[in-house]
């Protein structure tokens, strides 16, 4: 395959992988009934005047399936960490025990599970749109290259390769989605 055509295919592959990785990151932060330290990834703490991600200033663990523990390395910020968790939109109630904060993860209601599944489906659909946009951009570039004199069989092979990548990427998104839905709906 022509190197320019290969470059277009590789760029499309990179964009599609980025969409899949972004989806995985977003879904990791969605609470699914089990204690998962990743749900705290978006929590920012005022650490001596600087907004700092919680995971950079504390040890976060899961001693059991229903509890998350947060142990700040600097004992002076325990109250700020507790406040940051309460102020987050996660709906969690941290219990300050001096040098460690315990967060009990309440079981999800049926209504909350359904709303989370809708949210997860929406995130997956956004990823599929990004993947299809990467395909469209690649195909537009390949058509332009064909009009500029690149052999038609080369650009056609490139378009087939891009379509194969698109199909694989959408399948991967569906697998990630199915796994997360199952995790949310498991009581």
N, C-alpha and C positions, 0 to 999 in steps of 0.2 A: 504494500500500500504506500502511496505517495506520502512523503513526510509531512507536507502541509495538511493533508487529509488526516493523518495520524494525530497531528497536533489538535485539530478540531475535535476529534473523537476523545482524546485524552482530556481536553478541557471540559467537555460535556460530562465525562466520567467523574472528574473532580467535583463539578458542581452537584452532580447527583449524589455522590458520597457525602458531600457537605450537608445536603438536605436530610439525608438519612441520619447522620450524626447529630444534627440539630434536633431532629425528632426524638432521638434516644435521650438527649440531654433534657428536653422539655418534659418527656414522660417520666423520667427518673424523679422529677420534682413533684409529681402528682401523687398524693397520698392514696394508698390502696388498702388501708385497714391494718397492714403490718407496719411495725416500726422500721423506718428506712432513714438512715442519717442524711441521705441525699435531699430529702424534702426541706432541709434547712439550708441548702446551698444558696438560696437567694437572700437569706437574712443578713442584713448589714448592721454592724455595731459601731456606735460612736466611741472609737478607741483613741483617747487623748486628742479629740478634735478631728480625727480622720475617720471617714466612713470605711470600715474594713469588713470584708466577708467573715462571718462567724467561724468558718472552718480554718481561718488563718490565725485565730487567737485562742482556739480551744480544741480540746480533744473531744470528739463526738463519737459515741458508741451506742450499741444496742445490746444491753445485757439479756434481754428476752424479747419475744415477738411483739410485746405491747408497750415497751418502754424505750425511750431514747435518753441517754445521759449526755450532758454537756459539762465539761470540766475546763473552765478557762485556765490558761497557764498563769495569768496574772490575777491574783485573788481580788485585786482592787476593782475589777470590772464585772464581777459576778452580777451585781445589780443592773448594770447597763445591758448585759447579755440577756438577763431575764426580761427587761423592758423591751428590748429589740424583738425577742421572740413573741411577746404579748402583742406588740404593735404590728407584727407582720400579719398578712392576710391569710395565714394558715389556720387560724381558729384553734390554736393550741394553748393549753394552760400549763405553763411551767411551774414547778414547785422548787423554790430556792431552799437548799439544805446547807447553806453556809458556803462551802467551797465547791459544791456540785449542784447542778440543776437537773431535776428529773422531769421528763415529759411523758405522761401516760397518753397513749394513743387510743382514743375511744373507738369502739367499733362503729363502722359506717352504717347509717340508716339506708334503707332500700332507696329512698328518694335521692339521697346524696350519691349513692352508687350510680344511679341512672344519670344524674347530672354529670358525674365524673366521666362516665362512658361517652356522653355527648361531647364533653370537652376533649377527650382523647381522640374521638373520631374527627373532630374539627382540626386538631393538630395534625393528624395523619393526612387529612385532605389538603391542608396547606403544603405539606411535604410533597404530595403527589403533584400539586400545581407547580411547585418549584422544579420538580423533575421534568414535567412536561415543558416548562419554559426553557430548561436547558436543552431539551431535544429540539424545540423549535429554533432556538438560537443557532444550534449546531447545523440543523438542516438548512437554515437561511444562508449560513456561511458557505456550506457545501454547494448550494445552488449558485451563489455568487461566483465561487471558484470555477464551477462548470462553465458559466457564462464567460469567464475570463480565460478559458482555454484549458483547464485541467481536464484530462480524459474522462468521458462520461462513466466508463466502467469503474474508475477509481472513486468518483464521487458517489456512485450508486452503492459501491461496497462500503463506503463510509457511512451512508445513510442507513444501510442494513445493520451495521455495527452499532450505530447510535440507537436504533430501534431495539436491538437486542439488549443493550445497556438499560434502556428505559424500562423494558419488560422486567428485567432482573431487579431493578431498583424498586419498581412499584410492588413487585412480589415481596421484596424484603420489608417494605413499609407495611404491607398487609400482615406479614408474619409478626412484626413488632407490635402492631395494633392488636392482633388477636391475643397475643401473650399478655398484653397490658389489660385488655378487657377481662380476660380470664382471672387475672390477679385481682382486679377490682371487684368482680362479682363473686369471688370465693369468700364465703363467710368464715 
